[in-house]
Amino acid sequence: MAVGEPAINPVPRKNILAMVALELAQHDMQISCNKGIELTISVPRGEEVAKETISERLGLIGGISILGTRGTVKPYSTSAFAASVRQSIQIASANNVEHVVLTTGSRSEKFAMQLFPDLDSISFIQAGDFMGIGLRASRRYCIKKVSMTVMIGKLGKLLSGKMMTHVSGHEIDFNYLSQLAAQEGLSDSLCEAIRQANTGRHVLDLVRGNSAQKYLTRLCEEAGKHAKNYVSNQNSYKQSMSKNHCDEPLEIDVLLVDFDGCLLAKYDCKNEITTDSEGQKGGLTMDKMQQMTRQGQAIENGSFGIIDSEIKQFHPEHQFDDFEWPVVRRAIHTTGDFEFANLFRFSEKAVVRGIEALKNGCPIISDVTMITSGLSAQRLSVYNNEAHCFISDPDVIASAKEWGDTRAIWAMRKARDMGLLNGAIIGVGNAPTALFEILRMVEAGEIKPALIIGIPVGFVKAVESKEALIEQNKVSYIASIGRKGGSPIVVSTIHALLYQAG
């Protein structure tokens, strides 16, 4: 909204104008060049009510604002909403779901579904302002893992231990945010700016480009610790529910996403570096890293067995070798689509070279954060492979705007300038422009990756970019032809390589 404009959000404003137009039409009236309509919108006791909100801190002066992003309201009482959260988790548990994702609304749920493509829709719970209800219900109904996917405003309240996050219930403690910033080594001036901030989003804008990753991860960590304490301290609740209470601790992850769905930071309560008996980092084997129950492993093995059997109907004469078939099979398992058996293309010994690169500790560079988020940290830790995505970095965004290019192009250029692309595995699942830029750099002799996984999905240039990858002969590749593809297929391909690396 422009300065000086009435504080009416775009969707309500659109609805108001539509209703006025309808009223005029019903009275056979039209707005001409010389005549118009003067419309006054007022809220009874608006100025008085506004004093009980944080409107003035947001720059909304002289009255209350009219909000709304959809133009409709779902009539929930707080008790009814809380009950719906409990029931959703109970239903998930009854369907043998072990991992649920708590989100604050439809927008964060949409982003969470992109971050966890392998989970069924029943695993996603819109907890709204009732994260605490969701956590306690998860413990009660023996859910093993909860991933809290939030934006900066809700995170600012959660990291203070406030599990009821409605705007009227608790405010963000900006002094605490400033203290954490100081502990993470941010400058005195930036810490003071955070202390004086008006909103969580304001804090996020302040720290972008200022060693934000470590600070934002710390915020997620603090929120995760408070959530864990909140669950473990419900002694009276445990006693009243002792019949159903689970003894196993609840795993709690916190993921921070921005307003475009990009993952900014994550705290994984189980993601700790282990040591072997000699005190060296690592000590993990692939068998110990499955992160599956025996039942889950049996289901996956059964699925692979079905795919191995039914592939004869869909592609009876496929020529994939013993290294290539596990890649294709995992893609079919991820999508349920046997057509990928006809779509995958491999350069000679592409899988072998990818496995060798992983064993040598190569970095993995992706075009979107959905890929880096989907990769198993424990699997990557076996050979110390680091996954990188720079598409949301402030300098990348600035360069893209200045030159009129896509962020994906400049993200790959940043990876090149950092010396990360030589010997790397590059995964492209979303942006054809990223793949074209990689091929340009290869052709120009600027980089020499170990392997390019080119599987972008879509209608604009996706097909052409994959064809260009297949036609070149300077670098090994794994690709799919046609419009199908996507980041989940890139993730499944890298996981297939990691499994074979052993």
C-alpha positions as CSV (number, residue, x, y, z in Angstrom):
1,M,0.0,0.0,0.0
2,A,1.3,3.5,-0.9
3,V,2.0,6.1,1.8
4,G,-1.2,8.1,2.4
5,E,-3.5,5.5,1.1
6,P,-6.3,3.9,3.2
7,A,-5.0,0.8,5.0
8,I,-7.2,-1.6,3.1
9,N,-5.4,-4.6,1.7
10,P,-5.7,-5.4,-2.1
11,V,-8.1,-8.3,-1.8
12,P,-10.7,-6.6,0.4
13,R,-10.3,-3.5,-1.7
14,K,-11.0,-5.5,-4.8
15,N,-14.1,-7.1,-3.2
16,I,-15.4,-3.7,-2.1
17,L,-15.1,-2.2,-5.6
18,A,-16.8,-5.4,-7.0
19,M,-19.7,-4.9,-4.6
20,V,-20.1,-1.3,-5.6
21,A,-20.1,-2.2,-9.3
22,L,-22.7,-4.8,-8.6
23,E,-24.9,-2.3,-6.8
24,L,-24.6,0.1,-9.6
25,A,-25.5,-2.6,-12.2
26,Q,-28.6,-3.5,-10.2
27,H,-29.8,0.1,-10.4
28,D,-29.0,0.5,-14.1
29,M,-26.4,3.1,-13.2
30,Q,-22.9,3.6,-14.8
31,I,-19.9,5.7,-13.9
32,S,-19.3,8.2,-16.6
33,C,-16.5,10.7,-17.2
34,N,-18.4,13.4,-15.4
35,K,-19.9,11.3,-12.6
36,G,-18.4,8.9,-10.1
37,I,-19.0,7.4,-6.7
38,E,-17.6,8.6,-3.4
39,L,-17.3,5.7,-1.1
40,T,-16.6,6.0,2.6
41,I,-15.3,3.0,4.6
42,S,-15.5,3.4,8.3
43,V,-15.0,1.1,11.3
44,P,-16.9,1.9,14.5
45,R,-14.4,2.9,17.3
46,G,-11.6,2.2,14.8
47,E,-9.1,4.7,16.3
48,E,-9.8,3.4,19.8
49,V,-9.6,-0.3,18.8
50,A,-6.3,0.4,16.9
51,K,-4.6,1.4,20.2
52,E,-4.9,-2.2,21.4
53,T,-3.0,-3.5,18.4
54,I,0.5,-2.9,16.9
55,S,-0.9,-0.9,14.0
56,E,1.1,2.3,14.8
57,R,4.4,0.3,14.9
58,L,3.5,-0.9,11.4
59,G,3.0,2.6,10.1
60,L,-0.8,2.4,10.2
61,I,-2.0,5.7,11.8
62,G,-5.4,7.1,12.6
63,G,-7.5,3.9,12.7
64,I,-7.7,0.2,12.2
65,S,-6.5,-1.6,9.1
66,I,-8.7,-3.9,7.0
67,L,-6.7,-7.0,6.3
68,G,-7.3,-10.2,4.4
69,T,-5.5,-12.1,1.7
70,R,-8.4,-14.1,0.3
71,G,-11.4,-11.9,1.0
72,T,-13.1,-14.6,3.0
73,V,-13.1,-15.7,6.6
74,K,-13.2,-19.2,8.0
75,P,-15.4,-19.1,11.1
76,Y,-13.3,-20.9,13.7
77,S,-13.5,-20.4,17.4
78,T,-10.2,-20.9,19.2
79,S,-11.4,-24.0,20.9
80,A,-12.7,-25.4,17.6
81,F,-9.4,-24.7,15.8
82,A,-7.4,-26.3,18.6
83,A,-9.6,-29.4,18.5
84,S,-9.1,-29.6,14.7
85,V,-5.3,-29.6,15.2
86,R,-5.6,-32.4,17.7
87,Q,-7.9,-34.5,15.5
88,S,-5.8,-34.0,12.4
89,I,-2.7,-35.4,14.3
90,Q,-4.8,-38.2,15.8
91,I,-6.0,-39.2,12.3
92,A,-2.4,-39.0,11.0
93,S,-1.2,-41.3,13.8
94,A,-4.1,-43.7,13.1
95,N,-2.8,-44.0,9.5
96,N,0.7,-44.9,10.7
97,V,2.2,-41.5,10.0
98,E,5.4,-41.0,12.0
99,H,6.4,-37.6,10.7
100,V,4.1,-34.6,10.7
101,V,4.7,-31.1,9.5
102,L,3.1,-28.2,11.5
103,T,2.6,-25.0,9.5
104,T,1.0,-21.7,10.3
105,G,-1.4,-21.5,7.3
106,S,-2.0,-22.4,3.7
107,R,0.9,-20.4,2.4
108,S,3.5,-22.0,4.7
109,E,1.9,-25.4,4.1
110,K,2.3,-25.0,0.3
111,F,6.0,-24.3,0.9
112,A,6.4,-27.1,3.3
113,M,4.9,-29.6,0.8
114,Q,7.7,-28.5,-1.6
115,L,10.3,-29.1,1.1
116,F,8.9,-32.5,1.9
117,P,7.7,-34.0,-1.4
118,D,7.8,-37.6,-0.2
119,L,5.3,-37.0,2.6
120,D,1.6,-37.7,2.0
121,S,-0.9,-34.8,2.4
122,I,-2.2,-36.2,5.7
123,S,1.2,-35.5,7.2
124,F,0.7,-31.7,6.9
125,I,-1.2,-30.0,9.7
126,Q,-2.2,-26.3,9.6
127,A,-1.7,-25.6,13.3
128,G,-2.1,-21.8,12.8
129,D,-1.3,-20.1,16.2
130,F,-1.5,-23.4,18.0
131,M,1.9,-24.9,17.6
132,G,1.9,-25.9,21.2
133,I,-1.3,-27.9,20.8
134,G,0.2,-29.6,17.8
135,L,3.4,-30.5,19.7
136,R,1.6,-31.9,22.7
137,A,-0.9,-33.8,20.4
138,S,2.1,-35.3,18.5
139,R,3.6,-36.6,21.7
140,R,0.3,-37.9,22.9
141,Y,-0.4,-39.8,19.7
142,C,3.1,-41.2,19.4
143,I,4.3,-39.2,16.4
144,K,8.0,-39.6,16.1
145,K,9.0,-36.4,14.4
146,V,7.6,-32.9,14.0
147,S,8.9,-30.4,11.5
148,M,7.7,-26.9,12.3
149,T,7.7,-24.8,9.0
150,V,7.3,-21.1,9.8
151,M,8.1,-17.6,8.5
152,I,10.1,-15.0,10.4
153,G,7.1,-13.4,12.3
154,K,6.0,-16.7,14.0
155,L,9.6,-17.7,14.5
156,G,10.3,-14.5,16.5
157,K,7.6,-15.6,19.0
158,L,8.4,-19.3,19.1
159,L,12.1,-18.8,19.9
160,S,10.9,-17.0,23.1
161,G,9.0,-20.0,24.1
162,K,5.6,-18.6,23.1
163,M,3.6,-21.4,21.7
164,M,0.5,-19.3,21.2
165,T,1.6,-17.0,18.4
166,H,-1.5,-14.9,17.6
167,V,-0.5,-11.2,17.0
168,S,-2.8,-10.1,19.9
169,G,-1.4,-12.7,22.3
170,H,2.3,-12.0,22.4
171,E,4.7,-9.6,20.8
172,I,8.1,-10.4,19.4
173,D,10.9,-9.7,22.0
174,F,13.3,-7.7,19.8
175,N,15.7,-7.2,22.7
176,Y,16.1,-11.0,22.8
177,L,16.6,-11.1,19.0
178,S,19.3,-8.4,19.4
179,Q,21.0,-10.4,22.2
180,L,21.2,-13.5,20.0
181,A,22.6,-11.4,17.1
182,A,25.3,-10.1,19.4
183,Q,26.1,-13.7,20.5
184,E,26.5,-14.6,16.8
185,G,29.0,-11.9,16.2
186,L,26.8,-9.4,14.3
187,S,27.9,-5.8,14.4
188,D,26.9,-3.4,17.2
189,S,25.0,-1.2,14.8
190,L,23.1,-4.1,13.3
191,C,22.2,-5.4,16.8
192,E,20.9,-2.0,17.7
193,A,18.9,-1.9,14.5
194,I,17.4,-5.3,15.3
195,R,16.5,-4.1,18.8
196,Q,14.6,-1.1,17.3
197,A,12.9,-3.2,14.5
198,N,9.1,-3.0,14.1
199,T,8.4,-6.5,12.8
200,G,10.0,-9.9,12.2
201,R,10.1,-9.2,8.5
202,H,12.0,-6.0,9.3
203,V,14.6,-8.0,11.1
204,L,14.9,-10.4,8.2
205,D,15.5,-7.4,5.8
206,L,18.1,-6.0,8.2
207,V,20.2,-9.2,8.4
208,R,20.1,-10.2,4.7
209,G,23.7,-10.1,3.4
210,N,25.1,-9.7,6.9
211,S,26.2,-13.2,7.8
212,A,22.5,-14.0,8.0
213,Q,22.8,-17.8,7.7
214,K,24.5,-18.4,11.1
215,Y,22.1,-16.0,12.9
216,L,18.9,-17.4,11.3
217,T,20.0,-20.9,12.1
218,R,20.5,-19.8,15.7
219,L,17.0,-18.5,15.8
220,C,15.7,-21.9,14.5
221,E,17.8,-23.6,17.1
222,E,16.5,-21.5,20.0
223,A,12.9,-22.1,18.8
224,G,13.5,-25.9,18.5
225,K,14.9,-26.0,22.1
226,H,12.0,-24.1,23.5
227,A,9.6,-26.4,21.6
228,K,11.4,-29.5,23.0
229,N,11.2,-28.1,26.6
230,Y,7.6,-27.2,26.1
231,V,6.7,-30.8,25.3
232,S,8.9,-32.4,28.0
233,N,7.6,-30.0,30.7
234,Q,3.9,-30.9,30.3
235,N,4.0,-33.1,33.5
236,S,0.4,-32.7,34.4
237,Y,-0.5,-33.4,30.8
238,K,1.6,-36.6,30.7
239,Q,0.0,-37.8,33.9
240,S,-3.5,-37.2,32.7
241,M,-2.7,-39.0,29.4
242,S,-0.4,-41.6,30.9
243,K,-2.4,-44.4,29.2
244,N,-1.5,-43.0,25.7
245,H,1.8,-41.3,26.5
246,C,4.9,-42.4,24.6
247,D,8.2,-42.8,26.3
248,E,10.3,-42.1,23.1
249,P,11.4,-38.4,22.8
250,L,9.8,-36.4,20.1
251,E,12.1,-35.2,17.4
252,I,11.5,-31.6,16.6
253,D,12.9,-29.7,13.6
254,V,12.4,-26.0,12.8
255,L,12.5,-24.7,9.2
256,L,12.4,-21.0,8.4
257,V,11.1,-20.0,4.9
258,D,10.8,-16.6,3.3
259,F,7.8,-15.2,1.6
260,D,8.7,-16.8,-1.7
261,G,9.0,-20.3,-0.2
262,C,12.8,-20.4,-0.1
263,L,14.4,-22.2,2.8
264,L,16.5,-19.7,4.8
265,A,17.6,-21.8,7.7
266,K,16.9,-25.1,9.5
267,Y,17.6,-26.6,12.9
268,D,17.5,-30.4,13.0
269,C,17.6,-31.7,16.5
270,K,19.0,-35.0,15.3
271,N,21.6,-33.5,12.9
272,E,24.7,-33.8,15.1
273,I,28.1,-34.8,14.0
274,T,29.0,-38.2,15.3
275,T,32.4,-39.7,16.0
276,D,33.6,-43.2,15.6
277,S,35.5,-45.2,18.2
278,E,38.8,-43.4,17.2
279,G,37.2,-39.9,17.6
280,Q,37.2,-39.1,13.9
281,K,34.3,-37.4,12.2
282,G,32.0,-39.7,10.4
283,G,31.9,-43.3,11.4
284,L,28.5,-43.8,9.7
285,T,27.7,-46.5,7.2
286,M,24.9,-46.3,4.7
287,D,23.1,-49.2,6.5
288,K,23.0,-47.1,9.7
289,M,21.7,-44.1,7.9
290,Q,18.4,-45.3,6.4
291,Q,16.4,-43.3,8.9
292,M,13.7,-45.9,8.5
293,T,11.9,-48.3,10.8
294,R,12.1,-52.0,9.8
295,Q,8.5,-51.7,8.6
296,G,9.4,-48.6,6.5
297,Q,12.4,-50.4,5.0
298,A,10.2,-53.4,4.2
299,I,7.7,-51.2,2.5
300,E,10.4,-49.5,0.3
301,N,11.9,-52.9,-0.6
302,G,8.5,-54.2,-1.5
303,S,7.8,-51.2,-3.7
304,F,11.1,-51.7,-5.5
305,G,10.2,-55.4,-6.0
306,I,6.9,-54.3,-7.6
307,I,8.7,-51.9,-9.8
308,D,11.2,-54.5,-10.9
309,S,8.3,-56.8,-11.8
310,E,6.0,-54.4,-13.5
311,I,8.7,-52.7,-15.5
312,K,8.5,-55.6,-17.8
313,Q,5.0,-54.5,-18.9
314,F,6.0,-50.9,-19.5
315,H,9.5,-51.1,-20.8
316,P,10.4,-54.8,-21.4
317,E,13.6,-54.3,-23.3
318,H,15.2,-51.4,-21.4
319,Q,19.0,-51.3,-21.7
320,F,19.9,-49.7,-18.4
321,D,22.9,-51.3,-16.8
322,D,23.3,-52.2,-13.1
323,F,24.4,-48.7,-12.2
324,E,21.7,-46.8,-14.2
325,W,18.6,-48.9,-13.2
326,P,18.7,-48.0,-9.5
327,V,18.5,-44.3,-10.6
328,V,15.5,-44.9,-12.8
329,R,13.8,-47.2,-10.3
330,R,14.1,-44.6,-7.5
331,A,12.6,-42.0,-9.8
332,I,9.7,-44.2,-10.6
333,H,9.3,-44.9,-6.8
334,T,9.3,-41.1,-6.2
335,T,6.7,-40.3,-8.8
336,G,4.7,-43.5,-9.3
337,D,5.3,-42.9,-13.0
338,F,6.7,-45.7,-15.1
339,E,7.1,-43.4,-18.1
340,F,10.4,-42.3,-16.6
341,A,11.8,-45.6,-17.8
342,N,11.4,-44.2,-21.3
343,L,12.6,-40.7,-20.4
344,F,15.9,-41.1,-18.7
345,R,19.1,-40.6,-20.7
346,F,22.7,-41.3,-19.4
347,S,26.0,-40.5,-21.0
348,E,28.6,-43.3,-20.9
349,K,29.5,-44.2,-17.3
350,A,27.7,-41.2,-16.0
351,V,26.6,-42.9,-12.8
352,V,30.0,-44.4,-12.1
353,R,31.6,-40.9,-12.5
354,G,29.0,-39.4,-10.2
355,I,29.7,-42.1,-7.5
356,E,33.4,-41.5,-7.8
357,A,32.9,-37.7,-7.4
358,L,30.8,-38.3,-4.3
359,K,33.4,-40.5,-2.8
360,N,36.0,-37.8,-3.4
361,G,33.9,-35.4,-1.4
362,C,32.6,-33.3,-4.3
363,P,30.2,-30.4,-3.6
364,I,26.6,-30.5,-4.9
365,I,25.3,-27.4,-6.5
366,S,21.5,-26.9,-7.1
367,D,19.4,-24.4,-8.9
368,V,16.7,-24.3,-6.1
369,T,16.7,-24.8,-2.4
370,M,14.1,-27.5,-2.7
371,I,16.9,-29.8,-3.8
372,T,19.3,-29.0,-1.0
373,S,16.5,-29.3,1.5
374,G,15.5,-32.7,0.2
375,L,18.9,-34.2,0.5
376,S,19.7,-36.4,3.5
377,A,22.3,-34.6,5.7
378,Q,23.4,-38.0,7.1
379,R,23.9,-39.5,3.7
380,L,25.9,-36.5,2.6
381,S,28.1,-36.7,5.8
382,V,29.5,-40.0,4.8
383,Y,31.9,-38.5,2.3
384,N,31.6,-34.9,3.5
385,N,29.6,-33.7,0.5
386,E,28.3,-30.2,0.9
387,A,25.1,-29.0,-0.9
388,H,24.9,-25.4,-2.0
389,C,22.2,-23.2,-3.5
390,F,22.7,-19.4,-3.9
391,I,19.4,-18.4,-5.6
392,S,18.2,-16.4,-2.5
393,D,21.5,-14.7,-1.8
394,P,21.1,-10.9,-1.8
395,D,24.0,-10.3,-4.2
396,V,22.5,-12.8,-6.6
397,I,19.1,-11.1,-6.5
398,A,20.7,-7.7,-7.0
399,S,22.7,-8.8,-10.0
400,A,19.7,-10.5,-11.6
401,K,17.7,-7.3,-11.2
402,E,20.5,-5.1,-12.5
403,W,21.2,-7.1,-15.6
404,G,17.6,-8.3,-16.3
405,D,18.6,-12.0,-16.0
406,T,17.1,-14.8,-13.9
407,R,18.4,-15.4,-10.4
408,A,19.2,-19.0,-11.4
409,I,21.8,-17.7,-13.9
410,W,23.5,-15.5,-11.4
411,A,23.4,-18.3,-8.7
412,M,25.4,-20.5,-11.0
413,R,27.8,-17.7,-11.8
414,K,28.4,-17.2,-8.1
415,A,29.1,-20.9,-7.7
416,R,31.6,-20.6,-10.5
417,D,33.3,-17.5,-9.0
418,M,33.6,-19.4,-5.7
419,G,35.4,-22.3,-7.4
420,L,32.7,-24.8,-6.6
421,L,31.7,-26.1,-10.0
422,N,34.9,-27.9,-11.0
423,G,34.6,-31.5,-10.1
424,A,31.1,-30.9,-8.7
425,I,27.7,-32.6,-9.3
426,I,25.3,-30.0,-10.5
427,G,21.5,-30.6,-10.2
428,V,19.0,-28.6,-12.1
429,G,15.3,-29.5,-11.5
430,N,13.5,-26.2,-12.0
431,A,15.3,-23.5,-14.0
432,P,16.2,-24.2,-17.7
433,T,18.1,-20.9,-17.6
434,A,20.5,-22.4,-15.0
435,L,21.1,-25.4,-17.2
436,F,21.7,-23.3,-20.3
437,E,24.2,-21.1,-18.3
438,I,26.1,-24.2,-17.0
439,L,26.4,-25.5,-20.6
440,R,27.6,-22.1,-21.8
441,M,30.3,-22.1,-19.1
442,V,31.3,-25.7,-20.0
443,E,31.5,-24.8,-23.7
444,A,33.6,-21.7,-22.9
445,G,36.0,-23.8,-20.8
446,E,35.2,-21.9,-17.6
447,I,34.2,-25.0,-15.6
448,K,34.5,-28.8,-15.7
449,P,31.9,-30.5,-13.5
450,A,32.0,-34.2,-12.7
451,L,28.4,-34.7,-13.6
452,I,25.3,-32.6,-14.6
453,I,21.9,-33.9,-13.6
454,G,19.6,-31.9,-15.9
455,I,15.9,-32.7,-15.2
456,P,14.1,-29.3,-15.2
457,V,10.3,-29.6,-15.4
458,G,8.1,-27.2,-17.4
459,F,6.9,-25.8,-20.7
460,V,9.2,-22.9,-21.4
461,K,12.7,-24.0,-22.6
462,A,12.7,-27.1,-20.3
463,V,12.7,-29.5,-23.2
464,E,15.3,-27.5,-25.2
465,S,17.7,-27.2,-22.3
466,K,17.7,-30.9,-21.7
467,E,18.2,-31.6,-25.4
468,A,21.2,-29.3,-25.4
469,L,22.6,-31.2,-22.4
470,I,22.2,-34.5,-24.2
471,E,23.7,-33.2,-27.4
472,Q,27.0,-32.0,-25.8
473,N,29.9,-34.4,-25.2
474,K,32.2,-32.4,-22.9
475,V,30.7,-33.5,-19.5
476,S,28.9,-36.5,-18.1
477,Y,25.2,-36.1,-17.7
478,I,22.0,-37.7,-16.4
479,A,18.9,-36.2,-18.0
480,S,15.3,-36.8,-18.8
481,I,13.6,-35.9,-22.1
482,G,10.3,-34.1,-22.5
483,R,8.5,-31.8,-20.2
484,K,8.5,-34.1,-17.1
485,G,11.1,-33.7,-14.4
486,G,11.5,-31.6,-11.3
487,S,13.5,-31.1,-8.1
488,P,12.2,-34.3,-6.4
489,I,13.6,-36.3,-9.3
490,V,17.0,-34.6,-9.0
491,V,16.9,-35.5,-5.2
492,S,16.0,-39.1,-5.9
493,T,18.8,-39.3,-8.5
494,I,21.4,-38.0,-6.1
495,H,20.1,-40.3,-3.3
496,A,20.4,-43.3,-5.7
497,L,24.1,-42.3,-6.3
498,L,24.7,-42.0,-2.6
499,Y,23.2,-45.4,-1.9
500,Q,25.5,-46.9,-4.5
501,A,28.5,-45.1,-3.2
502,G,28.0,-47.2,0.0
